[in-house]
Amino acid sequence: MVVPVLFAGATVAAVMTLPHFLPRAANSAAGPAPLPADLSRLPPPERPALTIGSPKLLSPRETRARYAPVLRRVNAVRAPAADAAPIAPLELETPEGTTNIVLVVADRRRPDGLWVRVRLPVLPNNQTGWVPRGALGGYAFVHTHLVVDRARFVATLFEDGRKVFEAPIGIGTPASPTPAGEFYIRDRLDGFGDPFYGPVAFGTSARSAVLTDWPGGGFIGVHGTNQPDLVPGRISHGCVRMRNADILRLSRRMPVGTPVTIR
């Protein structure tokens, strides 16, 4: 008999073997049939069969970025304590209907459990907040980091500190600038009916400070364009635009959860 067991975000199988099938009772009045005599000679099972250790903080020398999905609606707060002042709620889904993830930047063990500090997709930009570790799912790790240089109109992707991609970009106009700061890739979308966004778009945790009434709250994207002759330049409402061939190249190297620095 194989019993699925959920452990640390993965499904493993615990296998239990009996030497005989247990006999069925002849009828309810007679009660259950006695166990075969040889079962009494089986050695006692090992206990515990599975031991789950206590959580451990990651090493401060860890160089990979880590993110986790939001498992339950929770308020991010200003300090790692249940009575700390709230900053903003974290929902289970993004405005695009994808699983909401948060980039984890620190953790701290407290008397009431483990807390983690995460980047928040809220205005004003560049905020972080604390949530109980139990409100998030298992960690995933990424080795990539996207750097958007607004002065040079260039986006560069690094993998373990090594440059693996670079391309010219379009950014926001002076009236609707691309915000600066530390963010992360929240989701990836494709299959657009409108060629304006190109073949692939990445949603970030950055938000426009002037387009707050846009659907979904004015989140900044990294996407293609059907007007490649405008790249590079200040051409958008705040999003980072690339030529379609470049966004396709980037999409093969940059996973969801990648940290983003806009400078």
Rosetta silent file (secondary structure, phi, psi, omega in degrees, C-alpha in Angstrom):
SEQUENCE: MVVPVLFAGATVAAVMTLPHFLPRAANSAAGPAPLPADLSRLPPPERPALTIGSPKLLSPRETRARYAPVLRRVNAVRAPAADAAPIAPLELETPEGTTNIVLVVADRRRPDGLWVRVRLPVLPNNQTGWVPRGALGGYAFVHTHLVVDRARFVATLFEDGRKVFEAPIGIGTPASPTPAGEFYIRDRLDGFGDPFYGPVAFGTSARSAVLTDWPGGGFIGVHGTNQPDLVPGRISHGCVRMRNADILRLSRRMPVGTPVTIR
SCORE:     score description
SCORE:     0.000 S_00000001
   1 L     0.000  131.300 -179.198    0.000    0.000    0.000 S_00000001
   2 E  -111.729  124.541 -177.431    1.423    3.413   -1.000 S_00000001
   3 E  -113.628  116.812  177.378    0.355    6.477    0.974 S_00000001
   4 E   -67.498  138.544  179.093    1.147    9.964   -0.457 S_00000001
   5 E  -128.019  124.630  177.750    2.698   12.268    2.110 S_00000001
   6 E   -86.066  121.882 -176.433    3.011   16.038    1.586 S_00000001
   7 E  -145.010  118.162  174.524    6.341   17.234    2.894 S_00000001
   8 L    54.503   42.214  173.211    8.111   20.577    2.276 S_00000001
   9 L    82.588    2.340 -179.764    6.253   21.316   -0.936 S_00000001
  10 E  -129.794  157.472  178.648    6.845   17.901   -2.540 S_00000001
  11 E  -103.646  123.341  176.926    4.904   14.648   -2.575 S_00000001
  12 E  -118.514  168.048 -177.221    6.738   11.549   -1.448 S_00000001
  13 E  -118.380  124.661  174.100    5.430    8.036   -1.007 S_00000001
  14 E   -95.823  124.134 -174.450    5.562    6.127    2.241 S_00000001
  15 E  -105.092  126.794  177.679    5.406    2.371    1.501 S_00000001
  16 L  -121.319  131.367 -176.112    3.939   -0.026    4.039 S_00000001
  17 L  -121.353  129.882  174.311    4.030   -3.791    3.410 S_00000001
  18 L  -112.002  144.110 -178.773    1.977   -6.446    5.200 S_00000001
  19 L   -70.665  -22.862 -179.044    2.715  -10.151    4.782 S_00000001
  20 L  -140.820  152.391  165.691   -0.996  -11.003    4.418 S_00000001
  21 L   -74.681  140.477  179.061   -4.226   -9.271    3.556 S_00000001
  22 L   -70.787  136.698  179.949   -6.369   -9.103    6.659 S_00000001
  23 L   -69.464  150.111  178.686   -9.362  -11.459    6.443 S_00000001
  24 L   -87.253  149.409  178.128  -12.827   -9.972    6.185 S_00000001
  25 L   -66.751  141.756  179.425  -15.411  -10.662    8.857 S_00000001
  26 L   -66.697  -41.774  174.549  -17.929  -13.331    7.913 S_00000001
  27 L  -158.280  164.029 -175.019  -20.819  -11.225    9.220 S_00000001
  28 L   -67.197  -29.306 -177.259  -21.348   -8.278   11.507 S_00000001
  29 L   -70.640  -33.809 -177.541  -22.839  -10.348   14.268 S_00000001
  30 L   -77.054  -13.734 -179.023  -19.797  -12.552   14.557 S_00000001
  31 L    81.117  177.591 -177.686  -17.498   -9.547   14.880 S_00000001
  32 L   -68.170  145.885  178.315  -14.100   -9.156   13.232 S_00000001
  33 L   -69.548  150.745  179.424  -12.105  -12.251   12.407 S_00000001
  34 L   -68.452  152.161  177.528   -9.027  -12.847   14.557 S_00000001
  35 L   -69.343  147.087  174.683   -5.659  -11.775   13.213 S_00000001
  36 L   -56.907  145.677 -174.503   -3.437  -14.488   11.806 S_00000001
  37 H   -63.490  -31.756 -175.761   -1.181  -15.890   14.472 S_00000001
  38 H   -70.803  -16.957  176.850    2.022  -15.074   12.602 S_00000001
  39 H   -64.682  -29.264 -178.920    1.287  -11.326   12.796 S_00000001
  40 H   -68.297  -16.318 -178.588    2.005  -11.447   16.510 S_00000001
  41 H   -94.913    1.038  178.354    5.599  -12.417   15.747 S_00000001
  42 L   -68.310  143.076  176.675    6.302   -9.322   13.597 S_00000001
  43 L   -67.687  151.867  179.365    8.910   -6.948   15.043 S_00000001
  44 L   -64.708  147.506  179.844    7.543   -3.649   16.347 S_00000001
  45 L   -68.725  153.430  174.965    7.604   -0.784   13.810 S_00000001
  46 L   -70.928  138.827  179.373   10.281    1.877   14.024 S_00000001
  47 L  -131.913  131.784   -5.231    9.045    5.043   15.658 S_00000001
  48 L   -82.453  152.144  177.534    8.871    7.614   14.375 S_00000001
  49 L   -71.002  -30.805  179.539    8.795    6.467   10.765 S_00000001
  50 L  -138.912  125.878  179.269    9.190   10.084    9.598 S_00000001
  51 L  -114.443  123.727  177.239   10.695   12.912   11.608 S_00000001
  52 L  -101.098  117.632 -177.487   10.196   16.532   10.523 S_00000001
  53 L   -74.230  167.227  176.992   12.851   18.764   11.972 S_00000001
  54 L   -73.082  151.140 -179.063   12.332   22.275   13.260 S_00000001
  55 L   -64.975  147.661  179.755   12.772   25.100   10.722 S_00000001
  56 L  -122.382  143.291  175.842   16.234   26.589   10.360 S_00000001
  57 L   -70.123  143.974  176.832   17.234   30.067    9.249 S_00000001
  58 L   -69.288  153.642  178.980   19.088   30.249    5.970 S_00000001
  59 L   -63.784  139.550  176.532   22.767   31.056    6.084 S_00000001
  60 L   -65.145  -12.269  177.391   23.561   34.782    5.815 S_00000001
  61 L   -88.475    1.558  179.102   26.037   33.763    3.105 S_00000001
  62 L   -62.027  127.743 -176.509   23.199   32.521    0.879 S_00000001
  63 L  -104.152  -15.975  178.697   23.523   34.233   -2.518 S_00000001
  64 L   -77.903  149.184  173.655   20.437   32.947   -4.272 S_00000001
  65 E   -83.794  148.992 -178.858   17.217   34.935   -4.134 S_00000001
  66 E  -128.923  142.871  176.258   14.218   33.158   -2.621 S_00000001
  67 E  -138.368  166.047 -179.090   10.515   33.644   -3.069 S_00000001
  68 E  -150.031  148.830  175.296    7.373   31.907   -1.872 S_00000001
  69 E   -76.591  151.381  174.696    3.675   31.864   -2.794 S_00000001
  70 E   -80.828  120.574 -177.646    1.106   33.416   -0.482 S_00000001
  71 L   -91.725  -28.932  178.066   -0.958   30.550    0.976 S_00000001
  72 L  -145.344  149.146  179.940   -3.464   32.572    2.975 S_00000001
  73 L   -60.494  130.120 -174.761   -4.511   36.194    3.026 S_00000001
  74 E  -148.410  148.413  174.124   -2.341   37.954    5.549 S_00000001
  75 E   -88.379  126.381  169.782   -1.457   41.477    6.591 S_00000001
  76 E   -75.869  136.458 -174.415    2.185   42.437    6.243 S_00000001
  77 E  -122.737  168.590 -171.222    3.200   44.333    9.384 S_00000001
  78 L   -79.723  -15.680 -179.906    6.002   46.714   10.334 S_00000001
  79 L  -146.174  158.289 -178.920    7.754   44.410   12.799 S_00000001
  80 L   -76.816   71.152 -179.743    7.907   40.641   13.382 S_00000001
  81 L  -155.940  144.356 -176.226    5.119   40.579   15.962 S_00000001
  82 L   -63.816  -27.697 -177.790    1.423   39.790   15.828 S_00000001
  83 L   -97.176   11.617  179.405    0.484   43.152   17.352 S_00000001
  84 L   -72.024  157.222 -177.808    2.671   45.247   15.005 S_00000001
  85 L   -66.020  134.019 -179.780    1.090   47.955   12.862 S_00000001
  86 E   -74.302  150.617  175.257   -0.233   46.650    9.527 S_00000001
  87 E  -108.281  -53.344 -177.486    1.134   47.928    6.210 S_00000001
  88 E  -164.748  151.519  175.805   -0.883   46.163    3.526 S_00000001
  89 E   -79.852  149.653  171.961   -2.722   42.879    2.906 S_00000001
  90 E  -109.900  122.909 -178.023   -1.204   40.161    0.753 S_00000001
  91 L   -92.659  168.991  179.957   -3.726   38.344   -1.421 S_00000001
  92 L   -78.057  -24.891 -178.303   -3.539   34.823   -2.845 S_00000001
  93 E  -128.533  155.787  173.228   -3.667   36.045   -6.463 S_00000001
  94 L   -80.841  169.008  175.298   -2.317   38.952   -8.494 S_00000001
  95 L   -59.283  -21.823  179.075   -4.663   41.255  -10.429 S_00000001
  96 L   -85.326   -1.919  179.141   -3.843   39.120  -13.488 S_00000001
  97 L    86.893   11.264  176.685   -5.163   35.981  -11.768 S_00000001
  98 L   -93.692  164.334  177.494   -1.770   34.333  -11.218 S_00000001
  99 E   -61.496  128.617  179.881   -0.468   32.973   -7.922 S_00000001
 100 L   -77.616  129.010  176.761    0.789   35.831   -5.791 S_00000001
 101 E  -122.087  158.353  176.518    4.425   35.459   -4.751 S_00000001
 102 E  -131.139  144.781  176.601    6.654   37.558   -2.523 S_00000001
 103 E   -86.942  125.911 -177.509   10.423   37.955   -2.504 S_00000001
 104 E   -92.848  127.650 -176.759   11.874   37.076    0.904 S_00000001
 105 E  -116.625  -10.730  178.736   14.757   39.284    2.051 S_00000001
 106 E  -166.072  162.964  173.907   15.206   38.327    5.721 S_00000001
 107 E  -144.723  158.850 -177.631   13.919   36.042    8.466 S_00000001
 108 E  -153.074  132.768  176.590   13.804   36.116   12.230 S_00000001
 109 E   -89.429  128.440 -179.779   12.893   33.583   14.874 S_00000001
 110 E  -122.751  168.085  178.595   10.600   34.943   17.586 S_00000001
 111 L   -58.136  -28.886 -179.585    8.931   33.352   20.632 S_00000001
 112 L   -93.582   10.968  176.378    5.716   33.008   18.600 S_00000001
 113 E   126.911 -169.642 -177.945    7.437   31.363   15.616 S_00000001
 114 E   -91.624  133.415  177.585    9.393   32.181   12.495 S_00000001
 115 E  -119.546  150.328  177.678    8.781   35.492   10.692 S_00000001
 116 E  -129.838  145.508  176.508   10.024   36.602    7.270 S_00000001
 117 E   -99.475  129.964 -173.317   10.503   40.059    5.759 S_00000001
 118 E  -128.351  153.811  172.033    9.226   40.381    2.188 S_00000001
 119 E   -74.589  139.745 -174.814    9.126   42.994   -0.543 S_00000001
 120 L  -109.554  134.478  177.832    5.651   44.452   -0.921 S_00000001
 121 L   -85.545   60.323 -174.077    3.930   45.280   -4.235 S_00000001
 122 L  -135.227  162.676  171.243    2.389   48.471   -2.820 S_00000001
 123 L   -94.968  146.272   -8.620    2.697   52.230   -2.986 S_00000001
 124 L   -65.860  153.822 -177.081    4.836   53.963   -2.035 S_00000001
 125 L   -62.925  165.538  174.886    7.378   51.729   -3.743 S_00000001
 126 L    71.098   26.434  175.982   10.331   50.046   -2.006 S_00000001
 127 L   -94.122  149.795  170.489    8.455   48.962    1.105 S_00000001
 128 E  -126.263  160.704  178.055    9.007   45.718    2.978 S_00000001
 129 E  -151.581  167.755 -177.430    6.941   44.084    5.691 S_00000001
 130 E  -105.780  139.881  175.004    6.914   41.070    8.009 S_00000001
 131 E  -137.111  153.714  174.251    4.597   38.051    7.767 S_00000001
 132 E   -62.844  140.761  179.961    4.477   34.732    9.653 S_00000001
 133 H   -58.495  -32.625 -178.128    6.411   32.070    7.785 S_00000001
 134 H   -67.482  -14.143  178.030    3.351   29.807    7.918 S_00000001
 135 H   -79.338   -9.138 -177.014    1.389   32.209    5.672 S_00000001
 136 E  -114.693  157.350  175.781    3.715   31.361    2.776 S_00000001
 137 L   -83.460 -165.595 -178.265    4.420   28.183    0.843 S_00000001
 138 L   -67.832  150.996 -179.825    7.734   26.495    0.216 S_00000001
 139 L   -72.299  144.901  164.199   10.723   28.482   -0.964 S_00000001
 140 E  -122.093  149.450 -174.500   11.900   28.528   -4.560 S_00000001
 141 E  -119.129  144.057  175.944   15.338   29.897   -5.427 S_00000001
 142 E  -129.416  152.263 -178.576   16.577   31.877   -8.416 S_00000001
 143 L  -108.748    5.759 -172.633   20.097   32.767   -9.499 S_00000001
 144 E  -105.167  160.660  179.554   19.151   35.713  -11.726 S_00000001
 145 E  -153.439  119.887  179.438   18.979   39.490  -11.223 S_00000001
 146 E   -96.504  129.226  178.058   17.616   42.004  -13.747 S_00000001
 147 E  -117.348  122.068  179.133   19.104   45.515  -13.708 S_00000001
 148 E  -105.714  116.306 -179.649   17.294   48.303  -15.581 S_00000001
 149 E  -101.904  104.673 -175.943   19.502   51.330  -16.266 S_00000001
 150 L   -72.215  -28.807 -179.273   17.218   54.259  -17.086 S_00000001
 151 L   -71.708  -36.937 -177.838   20.080   56.629  -17.935 S_00000001
 152 L   -96.366   -7.190 -177.264   21.599   54.273  -20.514 S_00000001
 153 L    57.219   49.345 -177.539   18.275   52.754  -21.710 S_00000001
 154 E  -137.497  138.502  171.353   19.669   49.267  -21.172 S_00000001
 155 E  -112.397  134.453 -177.927   18.419   46.158  -19.342 S_00000001
 156 E  -129.192  132.548  176.048   20.977   43.587  -18.189 S_00000001
 157 E  -106.592  129.329  176.756   20.338   40.138  -16.743 S_00000001
 158 E  -110.392  143.043  174.756   22.913   38.602  -14.432 S_00000001
 159 E  -126.194  115.097 -173.629   23.082   34.947  -13.457 S_00000001
 160 L    51.496   40.342  176.844   25.179   34.226  -10.367 S_00000001
 161 L    83.094   -3.337 -178.440   26.820   37.611  -10.955 S_00000001
 162 E  -104.709  132.356 -179.597   27.684   36.919  -14.598 S_00000001
 163 E   -69.222  124.586 -178.942   26.114   38.966  -17.397 S_00000001
 164 E  -122.264   -6.375 -178.499   24.049   36.684  -19.636 S_00000001
 165 E  -158.579  143.895  173.368   21.755   39.154  -21.428 S_00000001
 166 E  -153.979  140.817 -178.919   21.683   42.804  -22.433 S_00000001
 167 E  -157.763  151.971  174.104   19.302   44.775  -24.640 S_00000001
 168 E   -70.935  153.722 -175.567   18.160   48.346  -25.347 S_00000001
 169 L  -138.990  160.418  164.888   14.884   49.397  -23.740 S_00000001
 170 E  -105.715  145.043 -178.842   12.183   52.011  -23.734 S_00000001
 171 E  -129.430 -174.266 -175.994   11.125   53.493  -20.385 S_00000001
 172 E   -69.670  154.423  175.624    8.524   55.894  -19.041 S_00000001
 173 E   -73.897  166.533  176.874    8.108   59.485  -20.172 S_00000001
 174 L   -57.949  -31.581  179.744    8.915   62.356  -17.788 S_00000001
 175 L   -77.092  -21.139 -179.058    5.170   62.687  -17.095 S_00000001
 176 E  -141.112   70.971 -169.863    4.855   58.970  -16.293 S_00000001
 177 L   -73.210  155.157  169.956    8.311   57.784  -15.210 S_00000001
 178 L   -75.064  122.979 -174.815    9.514   54.275  -14.592 S_00000001
 179 L   -70.874  148.445  176.387   10.005   54.113  -10.797 S_00000001
 180 L   -94.505  153.311  175.414   13.425   53.419   -9.306 S_00000001
 181 E   144.697 -164.892 -179.723   14.076   50.928   -6.564 S_00000001
 182 E  -109.755  123.283 -175.036   14.284   47.240   -5.653 S_00000001
 183 E  -137.923 -164.470  176.211   11.505   44.995   -6.962 S_00000001
 184 E  -157.994  161.718  177.866   10.939   41.478   -8.299 S_00000001
 185 E   -80.326  118.838 -177.039    9.214   39.612  -11.129 S_00000001
 186 E   -89.245  -37.337 -176.943    5.747   38.588   -9.901 S_00000001
 187 E  -158.999  169.692  178.708    4.377   36.757  -12.928 S_00000001
 188 E  -129.878  134.028 -177.922    4.761   35.975  -16.612 S_00000001
 189 E  -130.507  145.746  173.093    2.012   36.345  -19.202 S_00000001
 190 E  -149.759 -175.516 -178.831    1.779   35.510  -22.899 S_00000001
 191 L    74.797   32.197 -179.834   -0.814   34.826  -25.584 S_00000001
 192 L   -71.250  140.723  172.611   -1.924   38.456  -25.890 S_00000001
 193 L   -78.819  -22.483 -179.065   -4.471   39.270  -28.564 S_00000001
 194 L   -97.396  119.706 -179.380   -3.061   42.807  -28.741 S_00000001
 195 H   -68.616   -6.014 -179.586    0.402   43.030  -30.371 S_00000001
 196 H   -56.152  -36.515 -176.181    1.074   46.195  -28.338 S_00000001
 197 H   -90.668   -2.616 -178.851    2.537   44.063  -25.511 S_00000001
 198 L    75.041 -169.419 -174.759    4.565   41.781  -27.745 S_00000001
 199 L   -78.672  -23.759 -176.299    4.791   38.002  -27.307 S_00000001
 200 E  -142.506  142.624  174.390    5.706   37.949  -23.585 S_00000001
 201 E  -135.813  137.168  174.211    5.155   40.246  -20.624 S_00000001
 202 E  -108.819  129.908  173.396    6.566   40.052  -17.109 S_00000001
 203 E   -89.642  137.262  178.516    4.710   41.732  -14.259 S_00000001
 204 E  -110.844  173.667  176.618    6.840   43.317  -11.554 S_00000001
 205 E   -85.005   -3.670  178.935    6.117   44.445   -8.011 S_00000001
 206 E   -76.647  148.403 -179.892    6.828   48.071   -9.008 S_00000001
 207 E  -132.305  146.139  176.435    3.885   50.445   -9.368 S_00000001
 208 L   -72.387  135.245  178.659    3.412   53.734  -11.117 S_00000001
 209 L   -82.033  -10.000 -177.243    2.968   56.631   -8.715 S_00000001
 210 L  -114.469  -15.815 -179.579    0.873   58.568  -11.254 S_00000001
 211 L  -108.871   46.215 -176.101   -1.295   55.852  -12.880 S_00000001
 212 L   -69.862  -16.747  179.637   -2.909   54.625   -9.699 S_00000001
 213 L   -92.361    2.707  177.532   -6.355   54.526  -11.332 S_00000001
 214 L   -68.709  153.152  177.073   -5.277   52.041  -14.022 S_00000001
 215 H   -56.073  131.791 -179.347   -6.825   48.548  -13.897 S_00000001
 216 H    84.222   -9.471  175.882   -4.973   46.434  -11.373 S_00000001
 217 H   101.903   12.938  175.609   -3.294   49.460   -9.815 S_00000001
 218 L    71.684   42.285  177.733   -0.756   50.548  -12.423 S_00000001
 219 E   -72.119  144.891 -179.407    1.831   47.798  -12.045 S_00000001
 220 E   -84.518  132.245  178.396    5.007   48.168  -14.094 S_00000001
 221 E  -113.586  164.996  170.145    5.659   45.483  -16.698 S_00000001
 222 E  -120.122  112.950 -171.700    8.597   44.341  -18.805 S_00000001
 223 E  -149.498  173.775  177.496    7.258   43.455  -22.240 S_00000001
 224 L   -79.737 -168.757 -178.250    7.701   43.519  -26.004 S_00000001
 225 L  -158.090  150.608  173.609    6.327   46.088  -28.432 S_00000001
 226 L   -95.674   12.221  176.925    4.865   46.395  -31.904 S_00000001
 227 L  -129.257   67.041 -174.393    6.810   49.657  -32.363 S_00000001
 228 H   -65.175  -21.520 -179.386   10.458   48.537  -32.219 S_00000001
 229 H   -69.202  -13.806  179.391   11.677   51.702  -33.948 S_00000001
 230 H   -84.929  -10.373 -178.527   10.859   53.666  -30.748 S_00000001
 231 L   -96.107  130.703    2.861   13.378   51.661  -28.699 S_00000001
 232 L   -86.467  163.140  176.859   15.520   52.985  -27.013 S_00000001
 233 E   156.742 -179.678  177.343   13.890   56.076  -25.563 S_00000001
 234 E   -97.252   94.430 -165.250   11.342   57.528  -23.154 S_00000001
 235 E  -129.292   -9.254 -168.175    8.249   56.107  -24.790 S_00000001
 236 E  -114.957  178.620  173.710    5.992   54.362  -22.261 S_00000001
 237 L   -85.597    9.309 -179.568    3.608   55.011  -19.386 S_00000001
 238 L   134.216  -22.641  179.468    6.233   53.548  -17.064 S_00000001
 239 L   -70.964  160.803  176.054    6.683   50.008  -18.349 S_00000001
 240 E   -97.595  117.155 -178.580    9.989   48.717  -19.675 S_00000001
 241 E  -105.646  143.536  175.235    9.652   47.890  -23.370 S_00000001
 242 L  -129.908  158.304  169.545   11.951   45.719  -25.458 S_00000001
 243 L   -62.714  148.866 -172.859   12.015   44.678  -29.071 S_00000001
 244 H   -58.898  -39.207  178.888   10.164   41.395  -29.467 S_00000001
 245 H   -62.593  -34.916 -179.684   13.266   39.387  -30.314 S_00000001
 246 H   -72.770  -41.092 -179.535   14.911   40.667  -27.122 S_00000001
 247 H   -67.036  -31.573  176.084   11.987   39.910  -24.823 S_00000001
 248 H   -68.187  -40.213  176.008   11.879   36.384  -26.211 S_00000001
 249 H   -62.537  -43.573  179.802   15.588   35.957  -25.490 S_00000001
 250 H   -63.418  -38.854 -176.941   15.074   37.302  -21.989 S_00000001
 251 H   -64.207  -21.415  178.087   12.117   34.996  -21.374 S_00000001
 252 L   -82.710  -11.100 -176.138   14.360   31.979  -21.895 S_00000001
 253 L  -117.671  -20.674 -170.849   16.749   33.107  -19.145 S_00000001
 254 L  -111.425  111.125  177.623   14.661   34.954  -16.534 S_00000001
 255 L   -84.309  162.302  169.608   12.312   33.008  -14.224 S_00000001
 256 L   -58.688  144.084 -177.371    9.519   34.367  -12.079 S_00000001
 257 L    97.136   -8.240 -179.023   10.873   35.500   -8.704 S_00000001
 258 L   -63.506  129.942  172.687   13.911   37.245  -10.200 S_00000001
 259 E   -64.132  147.913 -179.756   14.935   40.392   -8.256 S_00000001
 260 E  -129.746  126.761  173.428   14.766   43.613  -10.294 S_00000001
 261 E  -111.465  122.762  175.941   16.811   46.732   -9.685 S_00000001
 262 E  -112.269  120.414 -176.012   15.676   49.891  -11.489 S_00000001
 263 L  -130.850    0.000    0.000   18.170   52.714  -11.228 S_00000001
